[in-house]
Amino acid sequence: MDLKFARTDIDAKPKKVELSKIEASVEKDDSIIFYFDRENSHKDLLELQDYFEAKGKSFYMSEVKYGLADNDYIYQVHIMK
């Protein structure tokens, strides 16, 4: 499963990240927050949630609006041990 981090510039393309890199970051820290781009499907993020909850982690996801348009949002994911 490849996910895309939130873009840091409005004209930039989102950077892809593999599940193994996300998992390595989670194992390194007790609590970590990721920001994912709106181009990710909600289904993929729910699969990510199932993956980490099966490993006994707490997973919280929310949409963060940063503008007035309907497509001005990113996903915030907080994973804890």
HTML snippet that shows the backbone in 3Dmol.js (N, CA, C, O; Angstrom):
<script src="https://3Dmol.org/build/3Dmol-min.js"></script>
<div id="view" style="width:600px;height:400px;position:relative"></div>
<script>
const pdb = `
ATOM      1  N   MET A   1       0.847  -1.170   0.000  1.00  0.00           N
ATOM      2  CA  MET A   1       0.000   0.000   0.000  1.00  0.00           C
ATOM      3  C   MET A   1       0.898   1.241   0.000  1.00  0.00           C
ATOM      4  O   MET A   1       1.741   1.407   0.882  1.00  0.00           O
ATOM      5  N   ASP A   2       0.713   2.085  -0.974  1.00  0.00           N
ATOM      6  CA  ASP A   2       1.434   3.359  -1.047  1.00  0.00           C
ATOM      7  C   ASP A   2       0.474   4.491  -0.723  1.00  0.00           C
ATOM      8  O   ASP A   2      -0.613   4.586  -1.293  1.00  0.00           O
ATOM      9  N   LEU A   3       0.887   5.331   0.186  1.00  0.00           N
ATOM     10  CA  LEU A   3       0.098   6.502   0.539  1.00  0.00           C
ATOM     11  C   LEU A   3       0.876   7.751   0.160  1.00  0.00           C
ATOM     12  O   LEU A   3       2.074   7.681  -0.115  1.00  0.00           O
ATOM     13  N   LYS A   4       0.201   8.888   0.144  1.00  0.00           N
ATOM     14  CA  LYS A   4       0.841  10.151  -0.221  1.00  0.00           C
ATOM     15  C   LYS A   4       0.778  11.107   0.951  1.00  0.00           C
ATOM     16  O   LYS A   4      -0.289  11.369   1.508  1.00  0.00           O
ATOM     17  N   PHE A   5       1.963  11.633   1.323  1.00  0.00           N
ATOM     18  CA  PHE A   5       2.013  12.656   2.356  1.00  0.00           C
ATOM     19  C   PHE A   5       1.382  13.940   1.828  1.00  0.00           C
ATOM     20  O   PHE A   5       1.326  14.160   0.618  1.00  0.00           O
ATOM     21  N   ALA A   6       0.915  14.772   2.730  1.00  0.00           N
ATOM     22  CA  ALA A   6       0.322  16.060   2.356  1.00  0.00           C
ATOM     23  C   ALA A   6       1.376  16.924   1.671  1.00  0.00           C
ATOM     24  O   ALA A   6       2.545  16.930   2.057  1.00  0.00           O
ATOM     25  N   ARG A   7       0.947  17.635   0.669  1.00  0.00           N
ATOM     26  CA  ARG A   7       1.880  18.515  -0.045  1.00  0.00           C
ATOM     27  C   ARG A   7       2.235  19.715   0.812  1.00  0.00           C
ATOM     28  O   ARG A   7       1.425  20.202   1.601  1.00  0.00           O
ATOM     29  N   THR A   8       3.449  20.172   0.643  1.00  0.00           N
ATOM     30  CA  THR A   8       3.919  21.326   1.403  1.00  0.00           C
ATOM     31  C   THR A   8       3.807  22.610   0.599  1.00  0.00           C
ATOM     32  O   THR A   8       3.949  23.704   1.146  1.00  0.00           O
ATOM     33  N   ASP A   9       3.553  22.483  -0.696  1.00  0.00           N
ATOM     34  CA  ASP A   9       3.380  23.632  -1.575  1.00  0.00           C
ATOM     35  C   ASP A   9       2.166  23.362  -2.445  1.00  0.00           C
ATOM     36  O   ASP A   9       1.958  22.228  -2.877  1.00  0.00           O
ATOM     37  N   ILE A  10       1.378  24.359  -2.703  1.00  0.00           N
ATOM     38  CA  ILE A  10       0.120  24.163  -3.432  1.00  0.00           C
ATOM     39  C   ILE A  10       0.333  23.629  -4.851  1.00  0.00           C
ATOM     40  O   ILE A  10      -0.535  22.939  -5.387  1.00  0.00           O
ATOM     41  N   ASP A  11       1.476  23.942  -5.462  1.00  0.00           N
ATOM     42  CA  ASP A  11       1.760  23.481  -6.823  1.00  0.00           C
ATOM     43  C   ASP A  11       2.551  22.181  -6.849  1.00  0.00           C
ATOM     44  O   ASP A  11       2.733  21.601  -7.920  1.00  0.00           O
ATOM     45  N   ALA A  12       3.023  21.710  -5.711  1.00  0.00           N
ATOM     46  CA  ALA A  12       3.843  20.500  -5.657  1.00  0.00           C
ATOM     47  C   ALA A  12       2.971  19.256  -5.717  1.00  0.00           C
ATOM     48  O   ALA A  12       1.784  19.281  -5.391  1.00  0.00           O
ATOM     49  N   LYS A  13       3.597  18.174  -6.143  1.00  0.00           N
ATOM     50  CA  LYS A  13       2.913  16.889  -6.121  1.00  0.00           C
ATOM     51  C   LYS A  13       3.181  16.228  -4.771  1.00  0.00           C
ATOM     52  O   LYS A  13       4.269  16.382  -4.216  1.00  0.00           O
ATOM     53  N   PRO A  14       2.211  15.500  -4.241  1.00  0.00           N
ATOM     54  CA  PRO A  14       2.436  14.840  -2.948  1.00  0.00           C
ATOM     55  C   PRO A  14       3.483  13.738  -3.071  1.00  0.00           C
ATOM     56  O   PRO A  14       3.575  13.072  -4.102  1.00  0.00           O
ATOM     57  N   LYS A  15       4.272  13.550  -2.008  1.00  0.00           N
ATOM     58  CA  LYS A  15       5.313  12.522  -1.990  1.00  0.00           C
ATOM     59  C   LYS A  15       4.721  11.208  -1.529  1.00  0.00           C
ATOM     60  O   LYS A  15       3.954  11.161  -0.568  1.00  0.00           O
ATOM     61  N   LYS A  16       5.090  10.129  -2.231  1.00  0.00           N
ATOM     62  CA  LYS A  16       4.605   8.805  -1.868  1.00  0.00           C
ATOM     63  C   LYS A  16       5.456   8.216  -0.758  1.00  0.00           C
ATOM     64  O   LYS A  16       6.653   8.481  -0.652  1.00  0.00           O
ATOM     65  N   VAL A  17       4.802   7.409   0.066  1.00  0.00           N
ATOM     66  CA  VAL A  17       5.492   6.715   1.156  1.00  0.00           C
ATOM     67  C   VAL A  17       4.953   5.290   1.232  1.00  0.00           C
ATOM     68  O   VAL A  17       3.762   5.046   1.038  1.00  0.00           O
ATOM     69  N   GLU A  18       5.855   4.360   1.517  1.00  0.00           N
ATOM     70  CA  GLU A  18       5.456   2.960   1.640  1.00  0.00           C
ATOM     71  C   GLU A  18       5.080   2.652   3.083  1.00  0.00           C
ATOM     72  O   GLU A  18       5.508   3.337   4.012  1.00  0.00           O
ATOM     73  N   LEU A  19       4.289   1.630   3.249  1.00  0.00           N
ATOM     74  CA  LEU A  19       3.835   1.218   4.573  1.00  0.00           C
ATOM     75  C   LEU A  19       5.006   0.876   5.482  1.00  0.00           C
ATOM     76  O   LEU A  19       4.953   1.152   6.681  1.00  0.00           O
ATOM     77  N   SER A  20       6.056   0.283   4.941  1.00  0.00           N
ATOM     78  CA  SER A  20       7.205  -0.104   5.767  1.00  0.00           C
ATOM     79  C   SER A  20       7.874   1.111   6.406  1.00  0.00           C
ATOM     80  O   SER A  20       8.347   1.026   7.540  1.00  0.00           O
ATOM     81  N   LYS A  21       7.921   2.234   5.700  1.00  0.00           N
ATOM     82  CA  LYS A  21       8.522   3.447   6.260  1.00  0.00           C
ATOM     83  C   LYS A  21       7.635   4.050   7.349  1.00  0.00           C
ATOM     84  O   LYS A  21       8.138   4.566   8.347  1.00  0.00           O
ATOM     85  N   ILE A  22       6.333   3.985   7.159  1.00  0.00           N
ATOM     86  CA  ILE A  22       5.403   4.464   8.179  1.00  0.00           C
ATOM     87  C   ILE A  22       5.539   3.604   9.431  1.00  0.00           C
ATOM     88  O   ILE A  22       5.578   4.118  10.549  1.00  0.00           O
ATOM     89  N   GLU A  23       5.611   2.293   9.231  1.00  0.00           N
ATOM     90  CA  GLU A  23       5.727   1.374  10.361  1.00  0.00           C
ATOM     91  C   GLU A  23       7.039   1.598  11.122  1.00  0.00           C
ATOM     92  O   GLU A  23       7.054   1.537  12.352  1.00  0.00           O
ATOM     93  N   ALA A  24       8.127   1.853  10.412  1.00  0.00           N
ATOM     94  CA  ALA A  24       9.414   2.113  11.062  1.00  0.00           C
ATOM     95  C   ALA A  24       9.339   3.374  11.919  1.00  0.00           C
ATOM     96  O   ALA A  24       9.896   3.411  13.016  1.00  0.00           O
ATOM     97  N   SER A  25       8.660   4.398  11.431  1.00  0.00           N
ATOM     98  CA  SER A  25       8.504   5.639  12.199  1.00  0.00           C
ATOM     99  C   SER A  25       7.657   5.417  13.449  1.00  0.00           C
ATOM    100  O   SER A  25       7.935   5.989  14.503  1.00  0.00           O
ATOM    101  N   VAL A  26       6.634   4.594  13.329  1.00  0.00           N
ATOM    102  CA  VAL A  26       5.760   4.309  14.462  1.00  0.00           C
ATOM    103  C   VAL A  26       6.517   3.524  15.531  1.00  0.00           C
ATOM    104  O   VAL A  26       6.356   3.790  16.723  1.00  0.00           O
ATOM    105  N   GLU A  27       7.330   2.571  15.120  1.00  0.00           N
ATOM    106  CA  GLU A  27       8.095   1.772  16.075  1.00  0.00           C
ATOM    107  C   GLU A  27       9.158   2.608  16.782  1.00  0.00           C
ATOM    108  O   GLU A  27       9.515   2.324  17.925  1.00  0.00           O
ATOM    109  N   LYS A  28       9.658   3.626  16.113  1.00  0.00           N
ATOM    110  CA  LYS A  28      10.717   4.473  16.671  1.00  0.00           C
ATOM    111  C   LYS A  28      10.184   5.401  17.761  1.00  0.00           C
ATOM    112  O   LYS A  28      10.875   5.650  18.749  1.00  0.00           O
ATOM    113  N   ASP A  29       8.971   5.911  17.596  1.00  0.00           N
ATOM    114  CA  ASP A  29       8.369   6.859  18.534  1.00  0.00           C
ATOM    115  C   ASP A  29       7.143   6.244  19.207  1.00  0.00           C
ATOM    116  O   ASP A  29       6.468   5.390  18.631  1.00  0.00           O
ATOM    117  N   ASP A  30       6.865   6.686  20.429  1.00  0.00           N
ATOM    118  CA  ASP A  30       5.674   6.206  21.129  1.00  0.00           C
ATOM    119  C   ASP A  30       4.389   6.777  20.545  1.00  0.00           C
ATOM    120  O   ASP A  30       3.339   6.133  20.570  1.00  0.00           O
ATOM    121  N   SER A  31       4.486   7.982  20.026  1.00  0.00           N
ATOM    122  CA  SER A  31       3.325   8.673  19.470  1.00  0.00           C
ATOM    123  C   SER A  31       3.790   9.499  18.279  1.00  0.00           C
ATOM    124  O   SER A  31       4.778  10.227  18.373  1.00  0.00           O
ATOM    125  N   ILE A  32       3.088   9.389  17.169  1.00  0.00           N
ATOM    126  CA  ILE A  32       3.505  10.108  15.968  1.00  0.00           C
ATOM    127  C   ILE A  32       2.274  10.555  15.187  1.00  0.00           C
ATOM    128  O   ILE A  32       1.252   9.870  15.168  1.00  0.00           O
ATOM    129  N   ILE A  33       2.390  11.713  14.544  1.00  0.00           N
ATOM    130  CA  ILE A  33       1.304  12.260  13.736  1.00  0.00           C
ATOM    131  C   ILE A  33       1.786  12.372  12.298  1.00  0.00           C
ATOM    132  O   ILE A  33       2.874  12.884  12.031  1.00  0.00           O
ATOM    133  N   PHE A  34       0.959  11.885  11.371  1.00  0.00           N
ATOM    134  CA  PHE A  34       1.232  11.991   9.942  1.00  0.00           C
ATOM    135  C   PHE A  34       0.139  12.838   9.305  1.00  0.00           C
ATOM    136  O   PHE A  34      -1.002  12.844   9.767  1.00  0.00           O
ATOM    137  N   TYR A  35       0.495  13.550   8.246  1.00  0.00           N
ATOM    138  CA  TYR A  35      -0.473  14.304   7.459  1.00  0.00           C
ATOM    139  C   TYR A  35      -0.451  13.739   6.049  1.00  0.00           C
ATOM    140  O   TYR A  35       0.582  13.739   5.381  1.00  0.00           O
ATOM    141  N   PHE A  36      -1.610  13.257   5.606  1.00  0.00           N
ATOM    142  CA  PHE A  36      -1.730  12.641   4.294  1.00  0.00           C
ATOM    143  C   PHE A  36      -2.555  13.527   3.370  1.00  0.00           C
ATOM    144  O   PHE A  36      -3.454  14.247   3.808  1.00  0.00           O
ATOM    145  N   ASP A  37      -2.232  13.459   2.095  1.00  0.00           N
ATOM    146  CA  ASP A  37      -2.875  14.289   1.080  1.00  0.00           C
ATOM    147  C   ASP A  37      -4.304  13.830   0.813  1.00  0.00           C
ATOM    148  O   ASP A  37      -4.657  12.679   1.070  1.00  0.00           O
ATOM    149  N   ARG A  38      -5.102  14.725   0.305  1.00  0.00           N
ATOM    150  CA  ARG A  38      -6.501  14.410  -0.018  1.00  0.00           C
ATOM    151  C   ARG A  38      -6.617  13.433  -1.179  1.00  0.00           C
ATOM    152  O   ARG A  38      -7.682  12.852  -1.389  1.00  0.00           O
ATOM    153  N   GLU A  39      -5.532  13.239  -1.945  1.00  0.00           N
ATOM    154  CA  GLU A  39      -5.565  12.292  -3.066  1.00  0.00           C
ATOM    155  C   GLU A  39      -5.614  10.842  -2.603  1.00  0.00           C
ATOM    156  O   GLU A  39      -5.929   9.959  -3.400  1.00  0.00           O
ATOM    157  N   ASN A  40      -5.314  10.578  -1.349  1.00  0.00           N
ATOM    158  CA  ASN A  40      -5.422   9.216  -0.815  1.00  0.00           C
ATOM    159  C   ASN A  40      -6.891   8.843  -0.732  1.00  0.00           C
ATOM    160  O   ASN A  40      -7.741   9.672  -0.406  1.00  0.00           O
ATOM    161  N   SER A  41      -7.173   7.598  -1.028  1.00  0.00           N
ATOM    162  CA  SER A  41      -8.559   7.168  -0.887  1.00  0.00           C
ATOM    163  C   SER A  41      -8.861   6.894   0.585  1.00  0.00           C
ATOM    164  O   SER A  41      -8.000   6.437   1.337  1.00  0.00           O
ATOM    165  N   HIS A  42     -10.071   7.176   0.968  1.00  0.00           N
ATOM    166  CA  HIS A  42     -10.490   6.950   2.353  1.00  0.00           C
ATOM    167  C   HIS A  42     -10.364   5.464   2.688  1.00  0.00           C
ATOM    168  O   HIS A  42     -10.063   5.094   3.824  1.00  0.00           O
ATOM    169  N   LYS A  43     -10.597   4.622   1.684  1.00  0.00           N
ATOM    170  CA  LYS A  43     -10.490   3.172   1.863  1.00  0.00           C
ATOM    171  C   LYS A  43      -9.064   2.778   2.244  1.00  0.00           C
ATOM    172  O   LYS A  43      -8.878   1.942   3.128  1.00  0.00           O
ATOM    173  N   ASP A  44      -8.052   3.365   1.596  1.00  0.00           N
ATOM    174  CA  ASP A  44      -6.654   3.056   1.929  1.00  0.00           C
ATOM    175  C   ASP A  44      -6.314   3.474   3.354  1.00  0.00           C
ATOM    176  O   ASP A  44      -5.588   2.773   4.059  1.00  0.00           O
ATOM    177  N   LEU A  45      -6.837   4.609   3.768  1.00  0.00           N
ATOM    178  CA  LEU A  45      -6.579   5.064   5.133  1.00  0.00           C
ATOM    179  C   LEU A  45      -7.269   4.170   6.158  1.00  0.00           C
ATOM    180  O   LEU A  45      -6.742   3.963   7.251  1.00  0.00           O
ATOM    181  N   LEU A  46      -8.430   3.645   5.823  1.00  0.00           N
ATOM    182  CA  LEU A  46      -9.103   2.704   6.721  1.00  0.00           C
ATOM    183  C   LEU A  46      -8.336   1.379   6.789  1.00  0.00           C
ATOM    184  O   LEU A  46      -8.302   0.735   7.837  1.00  0.00           O
ATOM    185  N   GLU A  47      -7.721   0.974   5.675  1.00  0.00           N
ATOM    186  CA  GLU A  47      -6.875  -0.220   5.687  1.00  0.00           C
ATOM    187  C   GLU A  47      -5.648   0.010   6.564  1.00  0.00           C
ATOM    188  O   GLU A  47      -5.211  -0.898   7.271  1.00  0.00           O
ATOM    189  N   LEU A  48      -5.093   1.218   6.521  1.00  0.00           N
ATOM    190  CA  LEU A  48      -3.971   1.580   7.380  1.00  0.00           C
ATOM    191  C   LEU A  48      -4.398   1.488   8.850  1.00  0.00           C
ATOM    192  O   LEU A  48      -3.651   0.990   9.692  1.00  0.00           O
ATOM    193  N   GLN A  49      -5.592   1.968   9.141  1.00  0.00           N
ATOM    194  CA  GLN A  49      -6.119   1.894  10.499  1.00  0.00           C
ATOM    195  C   GLN A  49      -6.244   0.440  10.947  1.00  0.00           C
ATOM    196  O   GLN A  49      -5.820   0.097  12.051  1.00  0.00           O
ATOM    197  N   ASP A  50      -6.811  -0.401  10.118  1.00  0.00           N
ATOM    198  CA  ASP A  50      -6.963  -1.814  10.466  1.00  0.00           C
ATOM    199  C   ASP A  50      -5.607  -2.475  10.707  1.00  0.00           C
ATOM    200  O   ASP A  50      -5.458  -3.293  11.615  1.00  0.00           O
ATOM    201  N   TYR A  51      -4.623  -2.113   9.887  1.00  0.00           N
ATOM    202  CA  TYR A  51      -3.287  -2.682  10.008  1.00  0.00           C
ATOM    203  C   TYR A  51      -2.667  -2.374  11.369  1.00  0.00           C
ATOM    204  O   TYR A  51      -2.156  -3.272  12.039  1.00  0.00           O
ATOM    205  N   PHE A  52      -2.714  -1.104  11.776  1.00  0.00           N
ATOM    206  CA  PHE A  52      -2.087  -0.725  13.040  1.00  0.00           C
ATOM    207  C   PHE A  52      -2.908  -1.152  14.252  1.00  0.00           C
ATOM    208  O   PHE A  52      -2.335  -1.474  15.293  1.00  0.00           O
ATOM    209  N   GLU A  53      -4.215  -1.161  14.145  1.00  0.00           N
ATOM    210  CA  GLU A  53      -5.030  -1.636  15.260  1.00  0.00           C
ATOM    211  C   GLU A  53      -4.845  -3.126  15.478  1.00  0.00           C
ATOM    212  O   GLU A  53      -4.933  -3.598  16.611  1.00  0.00           O
ATOM    213  N   ALA A  54      -4.586  -3.884  14.402  1.00  0.00           N
ATOM    214  CA  ALA A  54      -4.304  -5.317  14.541  1.00  0.00           C
ATOM    215  C   ALA A  54      -2.988  -5.541  15.276  1.00  0.00           C
ATOM    216  O   ALA A  54      -2.789  -6.597  15.877  1.00  0.00           O
ATOM    217  N   LYS A  55      -2.099  -4.574  15.237  1.00  0.00           N
ATOM    218  CA  LYS A  55      -0.820  -4.651  15.949  1.00  0.00           C
ATOM    219  C   LYS A  55      -0.920  -4.081  17.369  1.00  0.00           C
ATOM    220  O   LYS A  55       0.088  -3.976  18.068  1.00  0.00           O
ATOM    221  N   GLY A  56      -2.123  -3.717  17.791  1.00  0.00           N
ATOM    222  CA  GLY A  56      -2.334  -3.231  19.151  1.00  0.00           C
ATOM    223  C   GLY A  56      -2.077  -1.745  19.335  1.00  0.00           C
ATOM    224  O   GLY A  56      -1.916  -1.293  20.469  1.00  0.00           O
ATOM    225  N   LYS A  57      -2.035  -0.979  18.267  1.00  0.00           N
ATOM    226  CA  LYS A  57      -1.795   0.466  18.342  1.00  0.00           C
ATOM    227  C   LYS A  57      -3.142   1.207  18.365  1.00  0.00           C
ATOM    228  O   LYS A  57      -4.154   0.703  17.877  1.00  0.00           O
ATOM    229  N   SER A  58      -3.127   2.402  18.937  1.00  0.00           N
ATOM    230  CA  SER A  58      -4.296   3.282  18.875  1.00  0.00           C
ATOM    231  C   SER A  58      -4.161   4.156  17.641  1.00  0.00           C
ATOM    232  O   SER A  58      -3.075   4.659  17.352  1.00  0.00           O
ATOM    233  N   PHE A  59      -5.240   4.341  16.921  1.00  0.00           N
ATOM    234  CA  PHE A  59      -5.222   5.043  15.641  1.00  0.00           C
ATOM    235  C   PHE A  59      -6.370   6.044  15.615  1.00  0.00           C
ATOM    236  O   PHE A  59      -7.530   5.674  15.792  1.00  0.00           O
ATOM    237  N   TYR A  60      -6.041   7.308  15.394  1.00  0.00           N
ATOM    238  CA  TYR A  60      -7.062   8.351  15.290  1.00  0.00           C
ATOM    239  C   TYR A  60      -6.864   9.091  13.981  1.00  0.00           C
ATOM    240  O   TYR A  60      -5.749   9.497  13.652  1.00  0.00           O
ATOM    241  N   MET A  61      -7.956   9.269  13.230  1.00  0.00           N
ATOM    242  CA  MET A  61      -7.878   9.945  11.935  1.00  0.00           C
ATOM    243  C   MET A  61      -8.947  11.026  11.872  1.00  0.00           C
ATOM    244  O   MET A  61     -10.073  10.836  12.331  1.00  0.00           O
ATOM    245  N   SER A  62      -8.573  12.163  11.293  1.00  0.00           N
ATOM    246  CA  SER A  62      -9.545  13.236  11.094  1.00  0.00           C
ATOM    247  C   SER A  62      -9.182  14.013   9.837  1.00  0.00           C
ATOM    248  O   SER A  62      -8.043  13.982   9.371  1.00  0.00           O
ATOM    249  N   GLU A  63     -10.171  14.704   9.305  1.00  0.00           N
ATOM    250  CA  GLU A  63      -9.941  15.599   8.173  1.00  0.00           C
ATOM    251  C   GLU A  63      -9.676  16.991   8.725  1.00  0.00           C
ATOM    252  O   GLU A  63     -10.400  17.469   9.598  1.00  0.00           O
ATOM    253  N   VAL A  64      -8.647  17.632   8.220  1.00  0.00           N
ATOM    254  CA  VAL A  64      -8.295  18.980   8.647  1.00  0.00           C
ATOM    255  C   VAL A  64      -8.535  19.919   7.474  1.00  0.00           C
ATOM    256  O   VAL A  64      -7.889  19.798   6.433  1.00  0.00           O
ATOM    257  N   LYS A  65      -9.461  20.853   7.642  1.00  0.00           N
ATOM    258  CA  LYS A  65      -9.750  21.844   6.596  1.00  0.00           C
ATOM    259  C   LYS A  65      -8.780  23.009   6.744  1.00  0.00           C
ATOM    260  O   LYS A  65      -8.552  23.493   7.853  1.00  0.00           O
ATOM    261  N   TYR A  66      -8.206  23.461   5.629  1.00  0.00           N
ATOM    262  CA  TYR A  66      -7.291  24.602   5.676  1.00  0.00           C
ATOM    263  C   TYR A  66      -7.719  25.727   4.750  1.00  0.00           C
ATOM    264  O   TYR A  66      -6.976  26.688   4.550  1.00  0.00           O
ATOM    265  N   GLY A  67      -8.906  25.613   4.186  1.00  0.00           N
ATOM    266  CA  GLY A  67      -9.420  26.657   3.316  1.00  0.00           C
ATOM    267  C   GLY A  67     -10.931  26.571   3.245  1.00  0.00           C
ATOM    268  O   GLY A  67     -11.547  25.749   3.922  1.00  0.00           O
ATOM    269  N   LEU A  68     -11.522  27.414   2.430  1.00  0.00           N
ATOM    270  CA  LEU A  68     -12.979  27.448   2.341  1.00  0.00           C
ATOM    271  C   LEU A  68     -13.544  26.493   1.294  1.00  0.00           C
ATOM    272  O   LEU A  68     -14.714  26.120   1.372  1.00  0.00           O
ATOM    273  N   ALA A  69     -12.737  26.096   0.321  1.00  0.00           N
ATOM    274  CA  ALA A  69     -13.213  25.199  -0.729  1.00  0.00           C
ATOM    275  C   ALA A  69     -13.405  23.787  -0.174  1.00  0.00           C
ATOM    276  O   ALA A  69     -12.778  23.404   0.814  1.00  0.00           O
ATOM    277  N   ASP A  70     -14.275  23.027  -0.822  1.00  0.00           N
ATOM    278  CA  ASP A  70     -14.555  21.668  -0.356  1.00  0.00           C
ATOM    279  C   ASP A  70     -13.340  20.752  -0.438  1.00  0.00           C
ATOM    280  O   ASP A  70     -13.219  19.816   0.351  1.00  0.00           O
ATOM    281  N   ASN A  71     -12.440  21.011  -1.383  1.00  0.00           N
ATOM    282  CA  ASN A  71     -11.281  20.131  -1.537  1.00  0.00           C
ATOM    283  C   ASN A  71     -10.033  20.665  -0.834  1.00  0.00           C
ATOM    284  O   ASN A  71      -8.928  20.202  -1.117  1.00  0.00           O
ATOM    285  N   ASP A  72     -10.186  21.611   0.058  1.00  0.00           N
ATOM    286  CA  ASP A  72      -9.066  22.148   0.839  1.00  0.00           C
ATOM    287  C   ASP A  72      -8.991  21.434   2.182  1.00  0.00           C
ATOM    288  O   ASP A  72      -9.336  21.997   3.221  1.00  0.00           O
ATOM    289  N   TYR A  73      -8.534  20.188   2.143  1.00  0.00           N
ATOM    290  CA  TYR A  73      -8.401  19.417   3.376  1.00  0.00           C
ATOM    291  C   TYR A  73      -7.262  18.414   3.233  1.00  0.00           C
ATOM    292  O   TYR A  73      -6.845  18.070   2.127  1.00  0.00           O
ATOM    293  N   ILE A  74      -6.776  17.959   4.376  1.00  0.00           N
ATOM    294  CA  ILE A  74      -5.808  16.873   4.445  1.00  0.00           C
ATOM    295  C   ILE A  74      -6.276  15.931   5.542  1.00  0.00           C
ATOM    296  O   ILE A  74      -7.151  16.273   6.338  1.00  0.00           O
ATOM    297  N   TYR A  75      -5.691  14.756   5.578  1.00  0.00           N
ATOM    298  CA  TYR A  75      -6.001  13.795   6.625  1.00  0.00           C
ATOM    299  C   TYR A  75      -4.915  13.853   7.690  1.00  0.00           C
ATOM    300  O   TYR A  75      -3.726  13.820   7.374  1.00  0.00           O
ATOM    301  N   GLN A  76      -5.322  13.939   8.935  1.00  0.00           N
ATOM    302  CA  GLN A  76      -4.380  13.876  10.050  1.00  0.00           C
ATOM    303  C   GLN A  76      -4.554  12.509  10.701  1.00  0.00           C
ATOM    304  O   GLN A  76      -5.661  12.116  11.071  1.00  0.00           O
ATOM    305  N   VAL A  77      -3.429  11.787  10.834  1.00  0.00           N
ATOM    306  CA  VAL A  77      -3.443  10.457  11.420  1.00  0.00           C
ATOM    307  C   VAL A  77      -2.498  10.460  12.611  1.00  0.00           C
ATOM    308  O   VAL A  77      -1.327  10.821  12.488  1.00  0.00           O
ATOM    309  N   HIS A  78      -3.018  10.055  13.766  1.00  0.00           N
ATOM    310  CA  HIS A  78      -2.228   9.997  14.998  1.00  0.00           C
ATOM    311  C   HIS A  78      -2.195   8.532  15.426  1.00  0.00           C
ATOM    312  O   HIS A  78      -3.233   7.919  15.675  1.00  0.00           O
ATOM    313  N   ILE A  79      -0.975   7.980  15.508  1.00  0.00           N
ATOM    314  CA  ILE A  79      -0.798   6.587  15.885  1.00  0.00           C
ATOM    315  C   ILE A  79      -0.004   6.547  17.188  1.00  0.00           C
ATOM    316  O   ILE A  79       1.044   7.182  17.310  1.00  0.00           O
ATOM    317  N   MET A  80      -0.516   5.795  18.156  1.00  0.00           N
ATOM    318  CA  MET A  80       0.131   5.697  19.469  1.00  0.00           C
ATOM    319  C   MET A  80       0.266   4.239  19.873  1.00  0.00           C
ATOM    320  O   MET A  80      -0.495   3.376  19.434  1.00  0.00           O
ATOM    321  N   LYS A  81       1.259   3.986  20.727  1.00  0.00           N
ATOM    322  CA  LYS A  81       1.437   2.626  21.265  1.00  0.00           C
ATOM    323  C   LYS A  81       0.428   2.334  22.329  1.00  0.00           C
ATOM    324  O   LYS A  81       0.426   1.240  22.893  1.00  0.00           O
TER     325      LYS A  81
END
`;
const viewer = $3Dmol.createViewer("view");
viewer.addModel(pdb, "pdb");
viewer.setStyle({}, {cartoon: {color: "spectrum"}});
viewer.zoomTo();
viewer.render();
</script>
